[in-house]
Amino acid sequence: MPLSMTKEVFITCAVTGSGTTQDKSPHVPRSPKQIAESAIAAAEAGAAVVHCHVRDPETGTPSRKIDYYREVTEYIRASDTDVVLNLTAGMGGDIVFGGQEAPLPLASGTDMIGSTERVAHIAECLPEICTLDCGTMNFAEADYVMTNTPGMLQAMGQMMTNLGVKPEIEAFDTGHLWYAKQLVADGVLDPDALVQLCMGVPWGAPDDLNTFMAMVNNVPANWTFSAFALGRNQMAYVAASVLAGGNVRVGLEDNLMLERGVLAENYQLVEKARGIIESLGARVIMPEEVRQKLKLSKRLPRG
């Protein structure tokens, strides 16, 4: 296929994530203030979008407490740094089975809540973008399933659309893109959808280029896509996504290392990605240009 390189690229920084990385690097932000400050530094380095989870400030464990989301949101909006805010809506769909011979009762770590509660912090904070994990998936852990049924996705997607928050479809495999197209066909999502291609997340789409291009080729022409890969391939996928016609995501949610043996901070990963993008001859675009491109409305801080 012919090269379809993106000439104007936006960078998303995934600031902290929901993985168990809090004790693997001192740079993984924990408290709402730390998360917001790391997001602001990433924006100052060139990220037009910041994607935020929240964590318990004391333990660093992933959380979905609305107060933490509110604090992150208000801190970022009150700053002098403009950035598009993207909050996760992926929490609250965790099932951990009891084991191979006795799957029930469900084990510790299960966190299953209703669709309305999963979107409650989105309704409260009204970010410009929020994520919609577009399918159920086995993750790396033996008995853990990330659960997003068609019914849940219909309900959550409609709530996001009604709130005026643009869903970012998280596609971990080709079937997730297939169902995302159905959500558009059903009128749940707007036709000019936004999608993140999530590569190398066990056990979704592997991060080889053949699989990546299969994912890219399943993205409708009027959609906007970004892509990322985990770990050591994060920066390779900056180049791959731009060359394939997409935008890019980096950040400590997906990769802790700046280079071998050197732990990264979010802003450093953004700086490195920006250098790759510009060396390819593309231009990194800023938040207001992203709002125009994606038809977003900037949210103001509370008076």
Buried (B, 14 or more C-beta within 10 A) or exposed (E): EEEEBBEEBBBBBBBBBBBEBBEEEEBBBBBBEBBBBBBBBBBBBBBBBBBBBBBBBEEBEBBBBBEBBBBBBBBBBEBEBBBBBBBBBBBBBBBBBBEEEEEEEBBEEBEEEEBEEBBBBBBEBBBBBBBBBBBBBEBEEEBBBBBBEBEBBBBBBBBBBEBEBBBBBBBBBBBBBEBBBBBBEEEBBEEBBBBBBBBBBEEBBBBEEEBBEBBBEBBBEEBBBBBBBBEEBBBEBBBBBBBBBBBBBBBBBBBBBBEEEEBBBBBBBBBBBBBBBEEBEBEBBBBEBBBEBBEBEEBEEEE
